Amino acid sequence: MILLIFILVVIVLFGIIQKKTNAKCESNKRLDGQTVLVTGGTAGMGLEIATELARRGARVLVACPFTEEGASAREHIVRSTGNHDVEFLSLDLASLASTHRFAANILSREPRLDILVNNAGVGGPLDRTTPDGMNFVMQVNYFGKFLLTLLLLPLLKKSGNPAEPSRIVNTASILHNVGIVDIDNLKCKKIKFFNFEYYSDSKFCVVLFTRELAKRLRGENVVVNSVNPGAVGTRIFDGWNGLFGGVVTWFFLCFFKTPWQGAQTALHVALDEAAGDVSGEYFGNCHQTRATSRAYDENLAKEVWEESLRIVKFH
């Protein structure tokens, strides 16, 4: 009994300390006349990001595969900010065809795209295979945003300039530290022993992709950085079975970050002046930090890039 009380006290104290050290985006930058796209911008952390960018005057596009959720999110953003230039667009990152259609629609109708926030993600023990032959988590968290970003690059390049480059913000995770890359199994079709490996592998690929893309965008007036939002209590844990997912969400909400707190680092990278001067970097708690040392392996990043191009059939 005494041991249990001690453990609970330690957890509570840890939570108090953690909450007090959560950083907040301090930029006051306005985005009037700019267009931003937030994938997964209809719930949780993505909704918080989209709402704040709308509050700053941007035209905001939010994307997800759920029509009812999208309509509700748009209504929430408009009501919260008074900005009516908000639109929901359907996008299923677990489908290459949907990703192509979505990007073609954006390119045909939007005159500019200043900020792309690749926030959409899934977690939990989702080891099913998509119709495109990829692991579901890997396709949504990595291959989908890889393809979407490449398809939207022409518009991002057109919208940026030396004084104000366009920005790409890729949501990674601290779990990228334990991610691995198996080039012969990059789709992750082989069953893994631990289900969370799909998630950590996908986030490691996101960091490698960010590094390689930054190299290829030098001089193109587009910067790209990845962010670790921290442990955030969001619906990403809905994929876990029953009670366990709810307990994890509650624990993270209480002792780590709410969706609003988790959104702050992505907002910092999207808005902060100094963050716009670097590319290919990794941010956590609203400051530039270091990813795992393996993320700086240029040969590995190039190898993953080339295999990813082949997998998503990008020419």
The 8 nearest C-alpha neighbors of each residue, nearest first, counted from 0:
[[1, 3, 2, 4, 5, 6, 7, 8],
 [2, 0, 4, 3, 5, 6, 7, 8],
 [1, 3, 5, 0, 4, 6, 7, 8],
 [4, 2, 0, 6, 5, 1, 7, 8],
 [3, 5, 7, 1, 6, 2, 8, 0],
 [6, 4, 2, 8, 3, 7, 1, 9],
 [7, 5, 3, 9, 4, 8, 2, 10],
 [6, 8, 10, 4, 9, 5, 11, 3],
 [7, 9, 5, 11, 10, 6, 12, 4],
 [8, 10, 6, 12, 7, 11, 13, 5],
 [11, 9, 13, 7, 8, 12, 14, 6],
 [10, 12, 14, 8, 13, 9, 7, 15],
 [13, 11, 15, 9, 14, 10, 8, 16],
 [14, 12, 10, 16, 11, 15, 9, 17],
 [13, 15, 254, 17, 11, 12, 16, 18],
 [14, 16, 12, 18, 17, 13, 11, 19],
 [17, 15, 13, 19, 14, 18, 12, 20],
 [18, 16, 14, 20, 19, 15, 13, 255],
 [17, 19, 15, 21, 20, 16, 14, 255],
 [18, 20, 16, 17, 21, 15, 22, 14],
 [19, 21, 17, 18, 22, 16, 284, 15],
 [22, 20, 18, 19, 284, 17, 23, 260],
 [23, 21, 284, 285, 20, 24, 263, 260],
 [22, 24, 263, 25, 285, 21, 260, 264],
 [23, 25, 267, 263, 26, 266, 285, 264],
 [24, 26, 23, 27, 267, 271, 22, 285],
 [27, 25, 271, 28, 24, 270, 267, 272],
 [28, 26, 25, 29, 270, 271, 55, 24],
 [27, 29, 26, 270, 30, 55, 271, 272],
 [28, 30, 55, 31, 56, 27, 57, 52],
 [31, 29, 57, 56, 33, 55, 32, 28],
 [30, 32, 56, 57, 33, 29, 55, 58],
 [33, 31, 57, 30, 34, 58, 56, 29],
 [32, 34, 57, 30, 31, 113, 58, 35],
 [35, 33, 58, 112, 113, 57, 59, 111],
 [34, 36, 114, 59, 113, 115, 112, 60],
 [37, 35, 60, 115, 61, 59, 116, 114],
 [36, 38, 116, 40, 61, 115, 39, 49],
 [39, 37, 62, 119, 40, 118, 117, 61],
 [38, 40, 119, 63, 45, 41, 118, 62],
 [41, 39, 45, 46, 61, 37, 38, 49],
 [40, 42, 46, 72, 69, 39, 45, 61],
 [43, 41, 46, 45, 40, 44, 39, 72],
 [44, 42, 258, 46, 233, 45, 47, 234],
 [43, 45, 258, 47, 262, 46, 259, 261],
 [46, 44, 40, 48, 47, 39, 43, 42],
 [45, 47, 40, 42, 41, 49, 48, 44],
 [46, 48, 44, 50, 45, 49, 259, 51],
 [49, 47, 45, 51, 46, 50, 262, 52],
 [48, 50, 46, 52, 51, 47, 40, 45],
 [51, 49, 53, 47, 76, 48, 52, 46],
 [50, 52, 54, 48, 53, 49, 47, 55],
 [51, 53, 55, 49, 54, 50, 57, 48],
 [54, 52, 57, 50, 56, 55, 51, 59],
 [53, 55, 51, 80, 52, 56, 50, 82],
 [56, 54, 29, 52, 53, 30, 57, 51],
 [55, 57, 31, 30, 53, 54, 29, 58],
 [58, 56, 30, 53, 33, 31, 34, 59],
 [57, 59, 34, 84, 85, 33, 35, 53],
 [60, 58, 85, 35, 57, 34, 53, 36],
 [59, 61, 36, 86, 87, 85, 35, 37],
 [62, 60, 40, 87, 37, 36, 38, 88],
 [61, 63, 38, 88, 89, 90, 39, 87],
 [62, 64, 90, 39, 89, 65, 38, 91],
 [65, 63, 91, 90, 89, 66, 62, 69],
 [66, 64, 68, 63, 67, 69, 89, 90],
 [67, 65, 69, 68, 70, 64, 89, 63],
 [68, 66, 70, 69, 65, 71, 72, 64],
 [69, 67, 71, 65, 66, 70, 72, 41],
 [70, 68, 66, 72, 67, 71, 41, 87],
 [69, 71, 73, 67, 72, 68, 66, 74],
 [70, 72, 68, 74, 69, 73, 75, 67],
 [73, 71, 41, 75, 69, 74, 70, 68],
 [74, 72, 76, 70, 75, 71, 77, 69],
 [73, 75, 71, 77, 72, 76, 78, 70],
 [74, 76, 72, 78, 73, 77, 79, 71],
 [75, 77, 79, 73, 50, 78, 74, 80],
 [78, 76, 81, 82, 74, 83, 80, 79],
 [77, 79, 75, 76, 81, 80, 74, 82],
 [80, 78, 76, 77, 75, 81, 50, 54],
 [79, 81, 54, 82, 77, 78, 76, 53],
 [82, 80, 77, 78, 79, 83, 54, 76],
 [81, 83, 77, 80, 84, 53, 54, 56],
 [84, 82, 77, 85, 81, 80, 76, 86],
 [85, 83, 58, 82, 59, 86, 57, 77],
 [86, 84, 59, 83, 60, 58, 73, 77],
 [85, 87, 60, 61, 59, 73, 88, 84],
 [86, 88, 61, 69, 62, 60, 73, 70],
 [89, 87, 62, 61, 90, 86, 60, 63],
 [88, 90, 64, 63, 62, 87, 66, 91],
 [91, 89, 64, 63, 62, 97, 92, 101],
 [92, 90, 64, 93, 97, 94, 63, 98],
 [91, 93, 143, 139, 94, 98, 90, 138],
 [92, 94, 139, 91, 138, 135, 143, 129],
 [95, 93, 97, 92, 96, 91, 98, 131],
 [94, 96, 98, 97, 99, 93, 92, 143],
 [95, 97, 99, 94, 98, 100, 101, 91],
 [98, 96, 100, 94, 99, 95, 91, 101],
 [97, 99, 95, 101, 96, 100, 92, 147],
 [100, 98, 96, 102, 97, 101, 103, 95],
 [101, 99, 97, 103, 98, 102, 104, 96],
 [100, 102, 98, 104, 99, 103, 97, 90],
 [101, 103, 105, 99, 104, 100, 106, 98],
 [104, 102, 106, 100, 105, 101, 99, 107],
 [105, 103, 101, 107, 102, 106, 100, 108],
 [104, 106, 102, 103, 109, 108, 107, 101],
 [107, 105, 103, 104, 108, 109, 102, 154],
 [106, 108, 104, 105, 103, 109, 110, 102],
 [109, 107, 105, 106, 104, 110, 103, 111],
 [108, 110, 105, 111, 106, 107, 112, 104],
 [111, 109, 108, 112, 106, 154, 107, 158],
 [112, 110, 158, 109, 154, 34, 113, 155],
 [113, 111, 34, 155, 114, 35, 154, 158],
 [112, 114, 165, 34, 35, 158, 33, 155],
 [115, 113, 35, 166, 165, 167, 112, 36],
 [114, 116, 167, 36, 35, 117, 37, 168],
 [117, 115, 168, 37, 118, 167, 36, 169],
 [118, 116, 169, 38, 168, 119, 170, 115],
 [117, 119, 170, 38, 116, 39, 45, 120],
 [120, 118, 39, 38, 117, 140, 121, 139],
 [119, 121, 140, 139, 118, 122, 39, 235],
 [122, 120, 235, 136, 140, 139, 123, 119],
 [123, 121, 235, 198, 236, 238, 136, 124],
 [122, 124, 238, 239, 125, 236, 195, 194],
 [125, 123, 194, 126, 239, 238, 195, 122],
 [124, 126, 123, 127, 136, 238, 135, 122],
 [127, 125, 124, 134, 135, 128, 194, 190],
 [126, 128, 125, 135, 134, 129, 136, 133],
 [127, 129, 134, 133, 135, 132, 126, 130],
 [128, 130, 131, 132, 133, 135, 134, 93],
 [131, 129, 132, 128, 94, 133, 93, 95],
 [132, 130, 129, 133, 94, 95, 128, 93],
 [131, 133, 129, 130, 128, 134, 186, 188],
 [134, 132, 186, 128, 129, 131, 135, 138],
 [133, 135, 128, 137, 187, 136, 188, 186],
 [134, 136, 138, 128, 129, 137, 127, 133],
 [137, 135, 139, 138, 134, 140, 121, 197],
 [138, 136, 201, 134, 140, 141, 135, 139],
 [137, 139, 142, 135, 143, 141, 93, 136],
 [138, 140, 92, 93, 143, 136, 137, 141],
 [141, 139, 120, 137, 138, 136, 201, 121],
 [140, 142, 137, 144, 138, 201, 143, 139],
 [141, 143, 138, 145, 144, 146, 137, 139],
 [144, 142, 92, 139, 138, 146, 145, 141],
 [143, 145, 147, 146, 141, 142, 148, 117],
 [146, 144, 142, 143, 148, 147, 141, 149],
 [147, 145, 149, 143, 144, 148, 142, 150],
 [148, 146, 144, 150, 149, 145, 143, 98],
 [149, 147, 151, 145, 150, 146, 144, 152],
 [148, 150, 152, 146, 151, 147, 145, 153],
 [149, 151, 147, 148, 152, 102, 146, 153],
 [152, 150, 148, 149, 153, 154, 147, 102],
 [151, 153, 155, 149, 154, 150, 156, 148],
 [154, 152, 156, 155, 151, 157, 150, 149],
 [155, 153, 157, 156, 152, 151, 112, 111],
 [154, 156, 152, 158, 112, 157, 153, 165],
 [157, 155, 153, 154, 159, 158, 152, 221],
 [156, 158, 154, 155, 159, 153, 111, 160],
 [159, 157, 155, 111, 156, 113, 112, 154],
 [160, 158, 164, 165, 220, 156, 157, 163],
 [159, 161, 164, 220, 163, 162, 158, 165],
 [162, 160, 163, 220, 164, 159, 218, 219],
 [161, 163, 160, 164, 159, 220, 276, 275],
 [162, 164, 160, 161, 159, 165, 220, 275],
 [165, 163, 159, 220, 221, 160, 161, 166],
 [164, 166, 159, 221, 113, 114, 155, 222],
 [165, 167, 114, 222, 221, 223, 164, 115],
 [168, 166, 223, 115, 114, 116, 222, 169],
 [167, 169, 116, 224, 225, 223, 117, 115],
 [170, 168, 225, 117, 171, 226, 224, 116],
 [169, 171, 226, 118, 225, 117, 227, 168],
 [170, 172, 202, 227, 226, 225, 205, 169],
 [173, 171, 227, 174, 175, 202, 228, 170],
 [172, 174, 175, 227, 176, 229, 171, 228],
 [175, 173, 199, 176, 172, 177, 178, 202],
 [174, 176, 203, 178, 202, 199, 173, 177],
 [177, 175, 174, 291, 178, 173, 203, 290],
 [178, 176, 175, 174, 199, 179, 200, 203],
 [179, 177, 200, 199, 175, 203, 176, 174],
 [178, 180, 200, 177, 181, 203, 199, 175],
 [181, 179, 182, 200, 185, 178, 204, 203],
 [180, 182, 184, 183, 185, 179, 187, 186],
 [181, 183, 185, 184, 180, 303, 306, 302],
 [184, 182, 181, 185, 186, 180, 187, 306],
 [183, 185, 187, 181, 182, 186, 188, 189],
 [186, 184, 182, 187, 181, 183, 180, 188],
 [185, 187, 133, 184, 188, 134, 137, 132],
 [188, 186, 184, 185, 189, 134, 133, 137],
 [187, 189, 186, 134, 133, 190, 184, 128],
 [188, 190, 187, 191, 184, 186, 134, 126],
 [191, 189, 188, 192, 187, 126, 194, 193],
 [192, 190, 193, 194, 189, 196, 197, 187],
 [191, 193, 194, 190, 196, 195, 189, 197],
 [194, 192, 191, 195, 196, 197, 124, 190],
 [193, 195, 124, 196, 197, 191, 192, 126],
 [196, 194, 198, 197, 193, 123, 199, 124],
 [197, 195, 199, 194, 198, 193, 200, 178],
 [196, 198, 200, 195, 199, 194, 201, 136],
 [197, 199, 201, 195, 196, 200, 122, 202],
 [198, 200, 178, 175, 174, 196, 202, 201],
 [201, 199, 178, 203, 197, 179, 202, 198],
 [200, 202, 204, 137, 198, 199, 203, 141],
 [201, 203, 205, 175, 171, 199, 204, 200],
 [202, 204, 175, 200, 206, 178, 205, 201],
 [203, 205, 207, 201, 202, 206, 208, 200],
 [206, 204, 202, 208, 203, 207, 141, 209],
 [205, 207, 209, 203, 208, 204, 225, 210],
 [208, 206, 204, 300, 210, 209, 205, 294],
 [209, 207, 205, 211, 206, 210, 212, 204],
 [210, 208, 206, 212, 279, 207, 211, 224],
 [209, 211, 279, 207, 213, 208, 212, 206],
 [210, 212, 208, 214, 213, 209, 300, 207],
 [213, 211, 215, 209, 214, 210, 208, 216],
 [212, 214, 279, 216, 210, 211, 215, 278],
 [215, 213, 211, 212, 216, 217, 210, 279],
 [214, 216, 212, 213, 217, 211, 219, 218],
 [217, 215, 213, 219, 214, 212, 218, 221],
 [216, 218, 219, 215, 214, 213, 220, 221],
 [217, 219, 220, 216, 221, 161, 215, 214],
 [218, 220, 216, 217, 221, 156, 159, 160],
 [221, 219, 164, 159, 160, 161, 218, 156],
 [222, 220, 165, 164, 219, 166, 156, 159],
 [223, 221, 278, 166, 167, 165, 164, 213],
 [224, 222, 167, 278, 279, 166, 213, 168],
 [225, 223, 279, 280, 168, 278, 281, 209],
 [226, 224, 169, 281, 170, 168, 171, 206],
 [227, 225, 282, 170, 171, 281, 283, 228],
 [226, 228, 172, 283, 171, 229, 173, 282],
 [229, 227, 261, 226, 264, 283, 262, 172],
 [230, 228, 227, 231, 261, 173, 172, 256],
 [229, 231, 255, 256, 251, 228, 232, 261],
 [232, 230, 256, 251, 257, 261, 233, 229],
 [231, 233, 248, 252, 251, 257, 256, 258],
 [234, 232, 235, 43, 231, 248, 258, 236],
 [235, 233, 236, 237, 43, 232, 248, 42],
 [236, 234, 233, 121, 237, 122, 238, 120],
 [235, 237, 244, 234, 238, 239, 123, 122],
 [238, 236, 234, 239, 235, 244, 123, 245],
 [239, 237, 123, 236, 122, 124, 240, 125],
 [240, 238, 244, 123, 237, 236, 124, 241],
 [239, 241, 243, 244, 238, 242, 237, 124],
 [242, 240, 243, 244, 239, 245, 237, 238],
 [241, 243, 245, 244, 246, 240, 239, 247],
 [242, 244, 246, 245, 241, 240, 247, 239],
 [245, 243, 239, 236, 247, 246, 242, 237],
 [244, 246, 248, 242, 243, 247, 249, 241],
 [245, 247, 249, 243, 244, 248, 250, 242],
 [248, 246, 250, 244, 249, 245, 251, 243],
 [247, 249, 232, 245, 251, 246, 250, 252],
 [250, 248, 246, 252, 247, 251, 253, 245],
 [251, 249, 247, 253, 248, 252, 254, 246],
 [252, 250, 232, 255, 248, 254, 253, 249],
 [253, 251, 232, 257, 249, 256, 250, 255],
 [254, 252, 250, 251, 255, 249, 14, 256],
 [253, 255, 14, 251, 252, 250, 17, 256],
 [254, 256, 251, 230, 252, 17, 253, 18],
 [257, 255, 231, 252, 260, 261, 251, 230],
 [256, 258, 252, 260, 259, 231, 232, 261],
 [257, 259, 44, 261, 43, 260, 231, 262],
 [260, 258, 262, 257, 261, 47, 44, 263],
 [261, 259, 257, 262, 256, 258, 263, 21],
 [260, 262, 258, 228, 259, 263, 256, 231],
 [263, 261, 259, 44, 260, 265, 48, 264],
 [262, 264, 266, 24, 23, 265, 261, 260],
 [265, 263, 285, 267, 266, 284, 262, 228],
 [266, 264, 268, 267, 263, 262, 269, 226],
 [267, 265, 269, 263, 264, 268, 270, 24],
 [266, 268, 264, 24, 271, 270, 265, 269],
 [267, 269, 265, 274, 266, 270, 271, 264],
 [270, 268, 266, 267, 265, 271, 166, 168],
 [271, 269, 267, 268, 266, 26, 28, 272],
 [270, 272, 267, 274, 26, 273, 268, 269],
 [271, 273, 275, 274, 270, 276, 26, 28],
 [272, 274, 276, 275, 271, 277, 268, 270],
 [275, 273, 271, 268, 276, 272, 277, 267],
 [276, 274, 273, 272, 277, 271, 222, 268],
 [275, 277, 273, 274, 278, 272, 222, 164],
 [278, 276, 275, 274, 280, 222, 279, 273],
 [279, 277, 222, 223, 280, 224, 213, 276],
 [278, 280, 210, 213, 224, 209, 223, 277],
 [281, 279, 224, 278, 225, 282, 277, 210],
 [280, 282, 225, 226, 288, 287, 289, 290],
 [283, 281, 287, 226, 288, 286, 227, 225],
 [282, 284, 227, 285, 286, 226, 264, 288],
 [283, 285, 22, 264, 286, 21, 282, 228],
 [286, 284, 264, 283, 267, 22, 282, 24],
 [287, 285, 282, 283, 284, 288, 264, 267],
 [288, 286, 282, 281, 283, 285, 280, 289],
 [287, 289, 282, 281, 286, 283, 290, 280],
 [290, 288, 281, 291, 287, 282, 280, 292],
 [289, 291, 281, 292, 294, 288, 176, 206],
 [290, 292, 293, 176, 294, 289, 175, 295],
 [293, 291, 294, 295, 290, 296, 289, 176],
 [292, 294, 295, 291, 296, 290, 176, 299],
 [295, 293, 292, 296, 291, 207, 290, 206],
 [294, 296, 293, 292, 297, 210, 207, 291],
 [297, 295, 299, 298, 294, 293, 300, 292],
 [298, 296, 300, 299, 295, 301, 211, 294],
 [299, 297, 301, 300, 296, 302, 303, 295],
 [298, 300, 302, 296, 301, 297, 303, 207],
 [301, 299, 297, 207, 303, 302, 298, 211],
 [300, 302, 304, 298, 299, 303, 297, 305],
 [301, 303, 299, 305, 304, 300, 298, 306],
 [302, 304, 306, 300, 301, 305, 307, 299],
 [305, 303, 301, 307, 302, 306, 300, 308],
 [306, 304, 308, 302, 307, 303, 301, 309],
 [305, 307, 309, 303, 308, 304, 310, 302],
 [308, 306, 310, 304, 309, 305, 303, 311],
 [309, 307, 305, 313, 306, 311, 310, 312],
 [308, 310, 312, 306, 307, 311, 305, 313],
 [309, 311, 307, 312, 308, 306, 186, 313],
 [310, 312, 308, 313, 309, 307, 146, 142],
 [313, 311, 309, 310, 308, 314, 307, 146],
 [312, 314, 308, 311, 309, 146, 310, 149],
 [313, 312, 308, 309, 311, 149, 150, 146]]
